[in-house]
Each structure stands twice: as C-alpha cells, then as structure tokens.
Amino acid sequence: MNRFLTTFKTSERGAVTVDWVVLCAAVVGLAIAVIYGMNSGTLAIAGNVDTYLESQFFTE
C-alpha cells in the first residue's frame, strides 16, 4: 500500500486526477447554485400566476 501511495504521489496521473476532481466538483457546485436560483424565482412566478388566476372570474 505504501508503494502504491508513493507511486501515486510522484506520478503525473495523480495531479491530473486531482485537477479533474476539483473541476467536476466546481461544475456540480455551479449547477446546484443555478438550480437553487431558478427554484426560488420559479416559485415566485408560480405564486403570481396563482394569485392572478384566482382573481379572474370565468363565466360560461
């Protein structure tokens, strides 16, 4: 196990792996932030539409 860790630490593959992990984590974090922002905005718009539709009178 120690030999594996030493090889992994000195190899360039380890650095590339860490770069990809950090990049993927950043993309996931950005996606979560966008979804959260869209969620609160969408709920506000849905509330406005609900209020508007409730105030309308439909006749047959």
DSSP file (Angstrom, degrees, kcal/mol; ACC not computed):
  #  RESIDUE AA STRUCTURE BP1 BP2  ACC     N-H-->O    O-->H-N    N-H-->O    O-->H-N    TCO  KAPPA ALPHA  PHI   PSI    X-CA   Y-CA   Z-CA
    1    1 A M     >        0   0    0      0, 0.0     4,-2.4     0, 0.0     5,-0.2   0.000 360.0 360.0 360.0 -41.2    0.0    0.0    0.0
    2    2 A N  H  >  +     0   0    0      1,-0.2     4,-2.3     2,-0.2     5,-0.2   0.891 360.0  52.0 -63.4 -38.2    2.8    2.4    0.8
    3    3 A R  H  > S+     0   0    0      2,-0.2     4,-2.5     1,-0.2    -1,-0.2   0.917 109.1  50.2 -64.1 -42.2    4.4    1.7   -2.5
    4    4 A F  H  > S+     0   0    0      1,-0.2     4,-2.8     2,-0.2    -2,-0.2   0.924 111.7  47.6 -60.8 -45.8    1.1    2.5   -4.3
    5    5 A L  H  X S+     0   0    0     -4,-2.4     4,-2.4     2,-0.2    -1,-0.2   0.886 112.0  49.7 -64.8 -38.8    0.7    5.8   -2.5
    6    6 A T  H  X S+     0   0    0     -4,-2.3     4,-1.9     2,-0.2    -1,-0.2   0.925 113.5  45.7 -65.4 -44.4    4.3    6.8   -3.2
    7    7 A T  H  X S+     0   0    0     -4,-2.5     4,-1.5     1,-0.2    -2,-0.2   0.914 113.5  49.9 -64.3 -42.4    3.9    6.0   -6.9
    8    8 A F  H  < S+     0   0    0     -4,-2.8     6,-0.4     1,-0.2    -2,-0.2   0.897 110.9  49.6 -63.1 -40.6    0.6    7.8   -7.0
    9    9 A K  H  < S+     0   0    0     -4,-2.4    -1,-0.2     1,-0.2    -2,-0.2   0.863 116.2  40.7 -67.8 -37.3    2.0   10.9   -5.3
   10   10 A T  H  < S+     0   0    0     -4,-1.9    -1,-0.2    -5,-0.2    -2,-0.2   0.647  98.5  93.0 -87.8 -15.0    5.1   11.1   -7.6
   11   11 A S  S  X S-     0   0    0     -4,-1.5     4,-0.7    -5,-0.2     3,-0.4  -0.448  75.3-133.9 -79.3 151.2    3.2   10.3  -10.8
   12   12 A E  H  > S+     0   0    0      1,-0.2     4,-2.0     2,-0.2     5,-0.2   0.751 102.0  71.0 -71.9 -24.6    1.7   13.0  -13.0
   13   13 A R  H  > S+     0   0    0      1,-0.2     4,-2.5     2,-0.2    -1,-0.2   0.872  92.7  55.9 -60.7 -37.3   -1.5   10.9  -13.2
   14   14 A G  H  > S+     0   0    0     -6,-0.4     4,-2.2    -3,-0.4    -1,-0.2   0.905 107.2  48.6 -62.2 -41.6   -2.3   11.8   -9.6
   15   15 A A  H  X S+     0   0    0     -4,-0.7     4,-2.1     2,-0.2    -1,-0.2   0.893 112.1  48.7 -66.4 -39.2   -2.1   15.5  -10.3
   16   16 A V  H  X S+     0   0    0     -4,-2.0     4,-2.3     2,-0.2    -2,-0.2   0.895 109.9  52.4 -67.8 -39.0   -4.3   15.2  -13.3
   17   17 A T  H  X S+     0   0    0     -4,-2.5     4,-2.3     1,-0.2    -2,-0.2   0.922 109.4  48.6 -61.9 -44.3   -6.8   13.2  -11.3
   18   18 A V  H  X S+     0   0    0     -4,-2.2     4,-2.4     1,-0.2     5,-0.2   0.902 109.6  53.2 -63.3 -40.9   -6.9   15.8   -8.6
   19   19 A D  H  X S+     0   0    0     -4,-2.1     4,-2.4     1,-0.2    -2,-0.2   0.924 110.6  46.5 -59.5 -44.9   -7.5   18.5  -11.3
   20   20 A W  H  X S+     0   0    0     -4,-2.3     4,-2.7     2,-0.2    -1,-0.2   0.882 111.0  51.9 -67.1 -37.9  -10.4   16.6  -12.8
   21   21 A V  H  X S+     0   0    0     -4,-2.3     4,-2.3     2,-0.2    -1,-0.2   0.924 112.2  46.0 -64.2 -43.7  -11.9   16.0   -9.3
   22   22 A V  H  X S+     0   0    0     -4,-2.4     4,-2.1     2,-0.2    -2,-0.2   0.910 113.4  49.7 -65.3 -42.1  -11.7   19.7   -8.5
   23   23 A L  H  X S+     0   0    0     -4,-2.4     4,-2.1    -5,-0.2    -2,-0.2   0.919 111.9  47.5 -63.4 -44.3  -13.1   20.7  -11.9
   24   24 A C  H  X S+     0   0    0     -4,-2.7     4,-2.4     1,-0.2    -1,-0.2   0.892 110.7  52.1 -64.8 -39.6  -16.1   18.3  -11.5
   25   25 A A  H  X S+     0   0    0     -4,-2.3     4,-2.4    -5,-0.2    -1,-0.2   0.886 109.1  50.6 -63.7 -38.1  -16.8   19.5   -8.0
   26   26 A A  H  X S+     0   0    0     -4,-2.1     4,-2.4     2,-0.2    -2,-0.2   0.905 110.3  49.1 -66.1 -41.0  -16.9   23.1   -9.3
   27   27 A V  H  X S+     0   0    0     -4,-2.1     4,-2.4     2,-0.2    -2,-0.2   0.917 112.1  48.1 -65.1 -43.0  -19.3   22.2  -12.1
   28   28 A V  H  X S+     0   0    0     -4,-2.4     4,-2.3     2,-0.2    -2,-0.2   0.916 111.8  50.2 -63.8 -42.5  -21.6   20.3   -9.7
   29   29 A G  H  X S+     0   0    0     -4,-2.4     4,-2.1     1,-0.2    -2,-0.2   0.900 111.2  48.7 -62.0 -41.1  -21.5   23.3   -7.3
   30   30 A L  H  X S+     0   0    0     -4,-2.4     4,-2.3     2,-0.2    -1,-0.2   0.902 110.2  51.5 -65.2 -41.3  -22.3   25.7  -10.1
   31   31 A A  H  X S+     0   0    0     -4,-2.4     4,-2.5     1,-0.2    -2,-0.2   0.905 109.6  49.8 -63.3 -41.1  -25.2   23.5  -11.2
   32   32 A I  H  X S+     0   0    0     -4,-2.3     4,-2.5     1,-0.2    -1,-0.2   0.906 110.6  50.4 -64.0 -41.1  -26.6   23.4   -7.7
   33   33 A A  H  X S+     0   0    0     -4,-2.1     4,-2.2     2,-0.2    -2,-0.2   0.905 111.8  47.5 -64.0 -41.1  -26.4   27.2   -7.4
   34   34 A V  H  X S+     0   0    0     -4,-2.3     4,-2.5     2,-0.2     5,-0.2   0.920 112.1  49.1 -66.2 -43.7  -28.2   27.6  -10.7
   35   35 A I  H  X S+     0   0    0     -4,-2.5     4,-2.3     1,-0.2    -2,-0.2   0.910 111.3  49.9 -63.5 -41.5  -30.9   25.2   -9.8
   36   36 A Y  H  X S+     0   0    0     -4,-2.5     4,-2.0     2,-0.2     5,-0.2   0.922 112.1  48.0 -62.3 -44.0  -31.4   26.9   -6.4
   37   37 A G  H  X S+     0   0    0     -4,-2.2     4,-1.6     1,-0.2    -2,-0.2   0.897 113.8  46.2 -64.0 -40.9  -31.6   30.3   -8.1
   38   38 A M  H  X S+     0   0    0     -4,-2.5     4,-2.6     2,-0.2    -1,-0.2   0.856 109.0  56.9 -69.7 -34.1  -34.1   29.1  -10.7
   39   39 A N  H  X S+     0   0    0     -4,-2.3     4,-2.3    -5,-0.2    -2,-0.2   0.940 108.7  43.6 -64.2 -48.4  -36.2   27.3   -8.0
   40   40 A S  H  X S+     0   0    0     -4,-2.0     4,-1.6     1,-0.2    -1,-0.2   0.888 116.6  47.7 -67.5 -37.5  -36.8   30.4   -5.9
   41   41 A G  H  X S+     0   0    0     -4,-1.6     4,-2.1    -5,-0.2    -1,-0.2   0.893 111.7  50.2 -67.5 -39.8  -37.6   32.5   -9.0
   42   42 A T  H  X S+     0   0    0     -4,-2.6     4,-2.6     1,-0.2    -2,-0.2   0.892 108.6  52.0 -66.7 -40.2  -39.9   29.9  -10.4
   43   43 A L  H  X S+     0   0    0     -4,-2.3     4,-2.0     1,-0.2    -1,-0.2   0.885 109.1  50.8 -64.1 -37.3  -41.8   29.6   -7.1
   44   44 A A  H  X S+     0   0    0     -4,-1.6     4,-1.9     2,-0.2    -2,-0.2   0.921 112.0  46.2 -66.1 -43.3  -42.3   33.4   -7.0
   45   45 A I  H  X S+     0   0    0     -4,-2.1     4,-2.4     1,-0.2    -2,-0.2   0.907 111.2  52.4 -65.6 -41.4  -43.6   33.5  -10.6
   46   46 A A  H  X S+     0   0    0     -4,-2.6     4,-2.4     1,-0.2    -1,-0.2   0.886 108.4  51.6 -62.8 -37.9  -45.9   30.5   -9.9
   47   47 A G  H  X S+     0   0    0     -4,-2.0     4,-2.3     2,-0.2    -1,-0.2   0.895 109.6  49.4 -64.3 -40.1  -47.3   32.3   -6.9
   48   48 A N  H  X S+     0   0    0     -4,-1.9     4,-2.3     2,-0.2    -2,-0.2   0.904 111.6  48.3 -65.5 -41.3  -48.0   35.4   -9.0
   49   49 A V  H  X S+     0   0    0     -4,-2.4     4,-2.7     2,-0.2     5,-0.2   0.913 111.1  51.2 -65.2 -41.8  -49.8   33.3  -11.7
   50   50 A D  H  X S+     0   0    0     -4,-2.4     4,-2.2     1,-0.2    -2,-0.2   0.922 110.6  48.1 -60.5 -45.6  -51.8   31.6   -9.0
   51   51 A T  H  X S+     0   0    0     -4,-2.3     4,-1.2     2,-0.2    -1,-0.2   0.907 113.0  48.7 -61.8 -42.7  -52.9   34.9   -7.5
   52   52 A Y  H  X S+     0   0    0     -4,-2.3     4,-0.5     1,-0.2     3,-0.4   0.928 112.1  47.4 -64.2 -45.8  -53.8   36.3  -10.9
   53   53 A L  H >< S+     0   0    0     -4,-2.7     3,-0.8     1,-0.2    -1,-0.2   0.864 108.9  54.4 -67.5 -34.6  -55.9   33.2  -11.9
   54   54 A E  H 3< S+     0   0    0     -4,-2.2    -1,-0.2     1,-0.2    -2,-0.2   0.796 105.7  54.1 -67.4 -26.7  -57.7   33.2   -8.5
   55   55 A S  H 3< S+     0   0    0     -4,-1.2     2,-0.2    -3,-0.4    -1,-0.2   0.576  91.3  94.5 -84.1  -8.8  -58.7   36.8   -9.1
   56   56 A Q    <<  -     0   0    0     -3,-0.8     2,-0.5    -4,-0.5    -3,-0.0  -0.589  65.3-145.3 -86.4 145.4  -60.3   36.1  -12.5
   57   57 A F        -     0   0    0     -2,-0.2     2,-0.5     2,-0.0    -2,-0.1  -0.948  12.1-160.9-110.9 123.0  -64.0   35.3  -12.9
   58   58 A F        -     0   0    0     -2,-0.5     2,-0.3     2,-0.0    -2,-0.0  -0.882   5.7-166.2-105.5 132.1  -64.9   32.9  -15.6
   59   59 A T              0   0    0     -2,-0.5    -2,-0.0     1,-0.1     0, 0.0  -0.868 360.0 360.0-115.7 150.9  -68.4   32.7  -17.0
   60   60 A E              0   0    0     -2,-0.3    -1,-0.1     0, 0.0    -2,-0.0   0.427 360.0 360.0-103.0 360.0  -70.0   30.1  -19.1
